Amino acid sequence: MNQGQKRMNNSGMALVAVLAVISILLVAALGLARKTGTLAMASAIDAERMVARERAMTGIHLAMALLAEDGAATKLDSVQEDWARPGALARAVEGLGIPNEKLTIDIRDERGKLPLNALIKKHPGRELNPEAFRVWENFFLEMTDDPAPILNSILDWMDHRDDEAVTGISGAESDYYLSLDPPYTCANGPFTHISELFLVKDVSPALFDSGPKGDAEQEETEPVVIPEETITVHGIDPEKSGKAFYSFSQRVNINTANETVIRALLPRDKIDLAKDLVSYRIEKTEDGEFINPLDRGWPDLMAGFSQEEKKSFEALIRYDTDLFRVRSKARENSTQTTVHALIRRTKDKLTDKWSCRILQVTKDN
């Protein structure tokens, strides 16, 4: 082999070696690029999530400001007020310079729901609240001909240290729940979350979806009641609570309660008036102004109560609220976050100023 051929062979081998090195570096570079791109994308998603969460919390604080302002302006709380009207809330969000497609808030009156824990007069304890019992009996009569088993089981779930005393012949204490698969114990105390209701004997989501007393014509997609919009486990009454016990107020805000709640509050022979009461609250003029003031005593104008009925009904209702459920939904590009907050509104006795504070907050990514 002459020198020229040797040089050509050596050059070819060098080229092959260089190409091999380049190939290895290219594979490594592509891998690094993919990794770096993934990290950058993850960082961008995290940044969007953080922005969405902060924007959602801005919505919560906006709702608190609106509620504090409302507390100073009026002693009544109703569906006619700006905090309860989606259009007014949308304008408030726009006032912050945030488009509605990036932030929406919704405010609901927690006192406009039926207080489940008011079935027991004092916690811890087991004394039945007869006025609240009548309301819950009305409520479950919408779903079943015999609400006694359900109510007995609910009472047994709440009564304190009473594991051996079953209410009626259909209640249930811990021995029943421990026999289930999986087993669990009876709370023997107040409910802390709506979902806990479905742990109680004879209570299931299907009970709420079945229609009035199992009406076969009721569409499955249209449940009679949505528990979260109708029932509350909150509402401790500071005026009827002490160091050794606490009570839940049985009074429901008639100015914000939905039709299902009002049906439960009314005397049994007047429950069909609930729809009229709901319509009365939102009746408007052609100009969009509300016609009917929702001052104290207005339900009697529609229902025509006897004196006894009026007294009984007034013991169950109120016209104001101090508890609100706020939902703030925020979006940043493709990321959406929803923050739920339970808000208490109070008036400072020294300064007479209204303020709000968060009692509970949860986030959905």
Secondary structure, DSSP 8 states (H G I E B T S, - for coil): --HHHHHHHHHHHHHHHHHHHHHHHHHHHHHHHHHHHHHHHHHHHHHHHHHHHHHHHHHHHHHHHHHHHHHHH-S---TTSGGG-HHHHHHHHHHTT--TTTEEEEEEEGGGSEEGGGGBSSBS---B-HHHHHHHHHHHHTT-S--HHHHHHHHHHHSTT-TT--STTT---HHHHHTSSS------S--SSGGGGGGSTT--HHHHHS-GGG-TTS-TTS-S--HHHHEES--B-GGG--SS-B-B---EETTT--HHHHHHHS-GGGGGGHHHHHHHHH-B-TTS-B-S---TTHHHHHH---HHHHHHHHTTEES--SEEEEEEEEEETTEEEEEEEEEEEEE-TTT--EEEEEEEEEEE-
